[in-house]
Amino acid sequence: MAIARQVLCLSAFLSLPHARSQPLRYSVAEEGESGSVVGNVAEDAGLAPAQLSARRARLASEDGRQHFRLERGTGRLLVAERLDREELCGQAATCTLPFELVLANPLQFLRVEVTVEDINDHAPVFPEEQVTFKILERSDPGSRFPLVGARDLDVGSNSIQTYSITPENAYFSISFGTRIKGKKYVELVLEKPLDREEQSEMGFSLIATDGGSPPRSGTTQIHIVVLDVNDNSPVFLQELYVAHILENAPEGSIILSVVATDLDEGPNGDISYQFSQAVGESDSAFVIDPVSGEIKLTKPLDFEAAENHELNVQATDGGGLSAICKVLVEVVDVNDNAPELVVSTFSSPLPENALPGTVVALFAVRDRDSGANGKISCAVEDQLFFSLHPAYKNYYELVTVITLDREETAQYILSVTAADAGSPPLTTTQTFTVDISDVNDNAPVFNQTSYTMYVHENNVPTVLAGAVSAADPDVGPNAKVTYSLVPAHPTEHPPCSCISVNSENGDVFVLRPLDYEQVKQIEVLVRASDAGSPALSTNVTVRLVVVDENDNAPLVLYPSQDSSRPSSELVPMSAEAGYLVTKVVAVDADSGQNSWLSYHLLRATDPGLFVVGAQSGEIRLRRPVTERDAVKQKLVVLVRDNGQPPLSATASLSALLLSDFSDVRITHSSLATEDEDDSLTMYLIISLVFVSLLFLASMGAFVAIKVCKRKELKGGQVLCSAGNLQSSLADAAAAGTLPHPYCYEISLTTGSGNSEFKFLKPILPSLPPQHCTMGRGTDNEQDFPLGPITLADVAANNPGMLSAEQFNSLSFK
C-alpha cells in the first residue's frame, strides 16, 4: 500500500502542469543545530512569504520523516532535528534528502533536495589495540606483512588518507593503497634485516589519519619480536661483586663494572648486560651499561631506607643465551636525615581560663640516622607562655606556663625545634597553631559614657531618637549584645513606657508623642547584656531632651478676654500723640524663639488714631484726639509668636474718648451696658420689629410709648459725686489710663433694655463756674452738688446742651 501510494503521488506530481521542473537544491552540514537556516524557499521559488500562509504551504516526504520544517512567515527552510549523515546515508558518497513543498489553491508541488554534507565527526578506529609480529632476523628486506586497516565512518576527504609510524625507525615502513574494485589495503614492509643481538624486539605506533580539518587520527601498537639461533652462553668473571658507596654519593657515580665472555662469533658472541629482573624500588637507583657492564647511580641512596642492595646482572649474547651474576652494594651512613617530630595529641582550641600546666600537645621525636647523627634535643621558642617537658623516652609535653587571655592574644603560633648531634647538625621545626577559645570574662562596653538624644515634641509614635552602641571584646555568643531598659534603682518602678530600645541594634524609639510643656527631658538607663553564661552587662544613662515646637498660641493676660464684654480704657480728649492708653500683656508657653511675641494692631474703629508697640504691646495714640473721633473706639490687637509657622491670639478692648470733666462718676452697670457684645444687636432688631408691629396694630400703643418717653426725659440725670469720682480718677491716674480729670454727661433711659451709655461731647465749657471748671488751678478742688441735676436744668442754663431726644440719637455701637 505504501509503494502504491508513493507511485500515485509521483504520478500526480508529474501530471500537474504547475509542478516545477527543476528542484530546489540546498546543502547543509550534518550535526547542525535544530532551527538552523537551510535556505529561503519562498525567495528561490519566486513566491512571496504571504503566499505560503495563504496557500497553506507544507512539506511532504516519501518516508514520512520531517527532517526540515518550513517557516511560513519568512519562507525560510529550517533544520527540524539533528542530522547524522552516517545514520541517514551510511558510507554513500552523497547524501540527499528529497521532499516536496506542497501548495494549495491552486495545488502545486515543488521538488526540494537537501544535500547533507559530511563533517569530520568520526576518527579512524583500529579493530585491535595491539598487533604482534614474530619475524626471523634472517628475513629479507621488502617482505610484506598485511595489516587490518582502520575504519572511518566519514566519507570523501574526511575518510582515512594516510598511515604513518611513530616513532619512525629504519626497519619498517607502511604501504597503503587501493587494489582492484577499490578495496584498500595496509601492509607493513621490512626495510632492512633485523638483528636479534642488536634488538630482540621493538614496538612502535601505527597511526591512521583522515583528511578532515582539523584531521582526526586512530592509533594501534605494533610489537615486533625478532627470532634468532645461538649455541653458547656468556660467562661472568665473578659470580659475586661487592661495592661500598656513601649514601650521599652524587648521581652518575660509578659503583663497579661486571665482565662476561661468549665463545660464539659474530652476532651470537656479542654480549649485552641488563638487570635480570624488573628493577624494583631498591634497584631503581642503579643503571647498567648494556655494552660495558658498568653500573652507575641514577639517584642518591638512603642508608635509612636500605643499608645494602643486591642486584642480579644478566649477560645475553646475540643468540638469546644468557648468564647471571650477583652484585652487592653496601651503603655507608652519613648525617643526611633531619629529626622527625610525630604529634600524638594536640589540643586546640584551648580555653582562655585553662590552668597553668595544661598539656597542649604530646609528641615524639626520632632520627633515622645512627650513632651521634641520631641523638636529638628539643626546644620551644616561646618560653613565656609555654614550655617543653620530657615525658617518656623520646616523648615531650608542650604545656602552658601562665593563664592565657584571649582578648590579648587570640592565637599563638609556637615553633618547636628538634636538632640532632651530627656534624653539621640537622634540625626540624614543627609549628603548633594554638587557638584560644573564648570565655565570657568581659562585659559589654558602650562607646560613650552617656548619651544625649533630641526629639521634637508632638513627635509621631515610634520615632527613632538615636541609638546606643556597645561592644564586647569576647567572641561568639559571649559577644552578642542585646539592649534593654532598666530602672535607675532596684526599688524604682519599671522604666518610662514612652521609650523603647531595640534589643538587637540599640535603636532608641519614642513610643508616643511628648509635650515639651509637660516634660522637658527624660533620663533612662539602657543595659547592654551579652549572651554568655552567666551573662555580663553594663548600664549607660540616656538623656532624652525634648525640643520645643511652636504648638502653643500666645495667651493674653491683660486685658482679660474671659468676660463676654471687652475691656474699656478711658482716654481724655486732650491726650496728645504718644499717650499711653493701655498695655497688652501676653505670654507663650513655648520656649526660645517660639515664645518671642510681637504685637500688631489688627482692627480698630479708627486705625490711624492708635499705634501698638511691636515688642512691648503698649497701645499709644498716634495723633491727638479730635472732636470728630468717635467716642467709643474698638481695637483688636494681634499677638503673634516667632515660631514656624507662627501662632497668634487676639485681644479685644475698647477705648472711651472722654471730654474734659473734673469729676464724674460712671456707674459700673451703665458702663457695662455700653460695652455689651455686638451680638445683642440682633435682639434689638427683633425688638424693634416687634414694637413696629404693635405700633401699626394699635394707635393706643403709640400714646403709651409717648408717655414712656416723657418719663425717660424726667429720669435723665447727670451724676457727679465728687468723692467717688476723685478716688476713681486717682486710681486711674495711678494706672496710667486716665491722667486728667474728665466730666461726662450720661443719660440713663429707664425704658431701655440694654441700659447703654450715651456719650455726649464734653459740657465743661457750658457749665456755670460754681458747677464745673477745667481744673486749671492745682490747689483748688472743685465741688459738685451732691444731689442729682436733671438734664432739663442743665439745658436751661446752657443753650448748647442737647435735649433728651438728641442725646438718645448719639448712642454708639
KABEL-V433259 format. One record per backbone hydrogen bond with DSSP energy under -1.0 kcal/mol. NH is the residue of the N-H (numbers start at 0). CO is the residue of the C=O. E is the energy in kcal/mol with one decimal. If there is no record, write none. Layout:
NH,CO,E / NH,CO,E
This chain:
4,0,-2.6 / 5,1,-2.1 / 6,2,-2.2 / 7,3,-2.6 / 8,4,-2.4 / 9,5,-2.3 / 10,6,-2.6 / 11,7,-2.8 / 12,8,-2.3 / 13,9,-2.3 / 14,10,-2.0 / 15,11,-1.0 / 19,108,-1.6 / 23,110,-3.6 / 25,112,-2.8 / 27,114,-2.8 / 29,116,-2.3 / 30,82,-3.7 / 34,78,-2.9 / 35,32,-1.9 / 37,76,-3.8 / 38,76,-1.0 / 40,74,-1.7 / 41,74,-1.2 / 43,39,-2.1 / 44,40,-2.5 / 46,41,-3.3 / 50,47,-1.3 / 52,48,-1.1 / 53,49,-2.4 / 54,50,-2.8 / 55,52,-1.1 / 56,51,-2.9 / 57,101,-1.6 / 59,99,-2.6 / 68,77,-2.5 / 70,75,-2.7 / 74,70,-3.1 / 76,38,-3.7 / 77,68,-2.9 / 78,35,-2.4 / 79,66,-2.6 / 87,83,-2.3 / 88,84,-3.2 / 91,88,-1.6 / 96,113,-3.1 / 98,111,-2.3 / 99,59,-3.9 / 100,109,-3.1 / 101,57,-2.7 / 102,107,-3.1 / 103,54,-2.6 / 107,102,-2.6 / 109,100,-1.9 / 111,98,-2.8 / 112,23,-3.3 / 113,96,-2.0 / 114,25,-3.5 / 115,94,-3.1 / 116,27,-2.5 / 120,118,-2.3 / 124,150,-2.0 / 130,220,-3.1 / 132,222,-2.9 / 134,224,-2.9 / 136,226,-2.5 / 138,135,-2.0 / 141,189,-4.2 / 142,139,-1.4 / 144,187,-2.6 / 146,185,-2.7 / 150,124,-2.5 / 157,154,-1.7 / 158,155,-1.7 / 160,208,-2.7 / 161,208,-2.1 / 163,206,-2.3 / 165,204,-2.3 / 172,188,-2.0 / 174,186,-2.7 / 176,184,-1.7 / 178,182,-4.5 / 181,178,-1.3 / 182,179,-1.1 / 184,176,-2.4 / 186,174,-2.5 / 187,144,-3.2 / 188,172,-2.8 / 189,142,-2.7 / 190,170,-3.9 / 198,194,-3.1 / 201,223,-2.5 / 203,221,-2.1 / 204,165,-3.0 / 205,219,-3.1 / 206,163,-3.2 / 207,217,-2.7 / 208,161,-2.7 / 209,215,-2.6 / 210,158,-1.5 / 217,207,-2.2 / 219,205,-1.9 / 220,128,-2.8 / 221,203,-3.5 / 222,130,-2.9 / 223,201,-3.9 / 224,132,-2.8 / 225,199,-4.0 / 226,134,-2.1 / 234,260,-2.5 / 236,258,-2.1 / 240,325,-2.5 / 242,327,-2.7 / 244,329,-2.1 / 246,331,-2.3 / 248,245,-1.8 / 251,296,-2.1 / 252,249,-1.5 / 254,294,-2.7 / 257,292,-2.3 / 260,234,-2.6 / 268,265,-1.7 / 269,266,-1.1 / 271,315,-2.8 / 272,289,-2.2 / 273,313,-2.3 / 275,311,-2.4 / 283,279,-1.2 / 285,282,-2.0 / 286,295,-2.0 / 288,293,-2.5 / 292,288,-2.2 / 294,255,-3.3 / 295,286,-3.0 / 296,252,-2.0 / 297,284,-3.0 / 305,301,-2.4 / 308,328,-3.1 / 310,326,-3.6 / 312,324,-2.6 / 313,273,-4.4 / 314,322,-3.1 / 315,271,-3.0 / 316,320,-3.3 / 319,316,-1.4 / 322,314,-2.0 / 324,312,-2.1 / 325,238,-2.7 / 326,310,-3.0 / 327,240,-4.0 / 328,308,-3.5 / 329,242,-3.3 / 330,306,-3.0 / 331,244,-2.4 / 335,333,-2.2 / 339,365,-4.1 / 341,363,-3.4 / 343,361,-2.9 / 344,361,-1.9 / 346,359,-3.3 / 349,434,-3.2 / 351,436,-1.7 / 353,350,-1.8 / 356,399,-1.8 / 357,354,-1.4 / 359,397,-3.8 / 360,397,-1.4 / 361,344,-2.4 / 362,395,-2.1 / 363,341,-3.1 / 364,393,-1.8 / 365,339,-2.2 / 372,369,-1.2 / 373,370,-1.7 / 374,371,-1.2 / 376,418,-2.3 / 378,416,-1.7 / 380,414,-1.8 / 382,380,-1.1 / 386,398,-2.1 / 388,396,-2.5 / 390,394,-2.8 / 394,391,-2.5 / 395,362,-2.8 / 396,388,-3.2 / 397,360,-2.9 / 398,386,-2.5 / 399,357,-1.8 / 400,384,-3.2 / 408,404,-2.5 / 411,433,-2.7 / 413,431,-3.2 / 415,429,-2.9 / 416,378,-2.8 / 417,427,-3.2 / 418,376,-2.7 / 419,425,-2.4 / 420,371,-1.1 / 427,417,-2.5 / 429,415,-3.0 / 431,413,-3.2 / 433,411,-3.2 / 435,409,-2.4 / 436,349,-1.8 / 440,438,-2.3 / 444,470,-3.0 / 446,468,-2.2 / 450,540,-2.4 / 452,542,-2.9 / 454,544,-2.2 / 456,546,-2.7 / 457,513,-3.1 / 461,509,-1.1 / 462,509,-1.5 / 464,507,-3.0 / 465,507,-1.2 / 467,505,-2.2 / 470,444,-2.8 / 477,474,-1.1 / 478,475,-1.8 / 481,528,-2.8 / 482,502,-1.2 / 483,526,-1.7 / 485,524,-2.3 / 491,488,-1.6 / 498,495,-1.1 / 499,508,-2.6 / 501,506,-3.2 / 505,501,-1.9 / 507,465,-3.4 / 508,499,-3.5 / 509,462,-2.5 / 510,497,-2.9 / 517,514,-1.3 / 518,514,-2.9 / 521,543,-2.4 / 523,541,-2.3 / 525,539,-2.7 / 526,483,-3.6 / 527,537,-3.0 / 528,481,-2.8 / 529,535,-2.4 / 530,476,-1.5 / 537,527,-1.8 / 539,525,-1.8 / 541,523,-3.0 / 542,450,-3.5 / 543,521,-3.6 / 544,452,-3.5 / 545,519,-2.6 / 546,454,-3.0 / 550,548,-2.2 / 554,586,-3.8 / 556,584,-3.0 / 557,584,-2.1 / 568,653,-3.0 / 570,655,-3.5 / 572,657,-2.5 / 574,571,-1.6 / 577,620,-3.4 / 578,575,-1.6 / 580,618,-3.2 / 581,618,-1.2 / 583,616,-2.7 / 584,557,-3.0 / 586,554,-2.6 / 593,590,-1.3 / 594,591,-1.8 / 597,639,-2.6 / 598,613,-2.1 / 599,637,-2.4 / 601,635,-2.3 / 602,635,-1.8 / 604,633,-1.7 / 608,605,-2.0 / 610,619,-2.6 / 612,617,-2.8 / 616,612,-2.0 / 618,581,-3.2 / 619,610,-2.9 / 620,578,-1.7 / 621,608,-2.7 / 624,574,-1.4 / 628,625,-1.2 / 632,654,-3.2 / 634,652,-3.0 / 635,602,-2.9 / 636,650,-2.9 / 637,599,-3.7 / 638,648,-3.8 / 639,597,-2.8 / 640,646,-2.6 / 648,638,-2.5 / 650,636,-2.6 / 652,634,-2.4 / 653,566,-3.9 / 654,632,-3.1 / 655,568,-3.9 / 656,630,-3.3 / 657,570,-3.0 / 660,658,-1.7 / 664,718,-1.2 / 670,666,-2.1 / 671,667,-1.9 / 672,668,-1.6 / 673,669,-1.2 / 674,670,-1.2 / 675,672,-1.1 / 679,676,-2.0 / 680,677,-1.6 / 683,679,-2.1 / 684,680,-2.5 / 685,681,-2.4 / 686,682,-2.4 / 687,683,-2.8 / 688,684,-2.4 / 689,685,-2.5 / 690,686,-2.6 / 691,687,-2.6 / 692,688,-2.1 / 693,689,-2.0 / 694,690,-2.4 / 695,691,-2.1 / 696,692,-1.7 / 697,693,-1.9 / 702,698,-1.3 / 703,699,-2.0 / 704,700,-2.1 / 705,701,-1.9 / 706,702,-2.2 / 707,703,-2.0 / 708,704,-2.0 / 709,705,-2.1 / 710,706,-2.1 / 711,707,-1.7 / 712,708,-1.9 / 713,709,-1.8 / 714,710,-1.7 / 717,788,-2.0 / 724,720,-2.3 / 725,721,-2.3 / 726,722,-2.1 / 727,723,-2.2 / 728,724,-3.1 / 729,725,-2.5 / 730,726,-2.1 / 731,727,-2.5 / 732,728,-3.0 / 733,729,-2.1 / 734,730,-1.8 / 736,731,-1.6 / 737,731,-1.2 / 751,748,-1.1 / 765,762,-1.1 / 770,767,-1.8 / 771,767,-1.9 / 793,789,-1.9 / 794,790,-2.8 / 795,791,-1.9 / 796,792,-1.6 / 797,793,-1.4 / 800,797,-2.1 / 806,802,-2.6 / 807,803,-2.6 / 808,804,-1.4 / 809,806,-1.3 / 810,807,-1.0
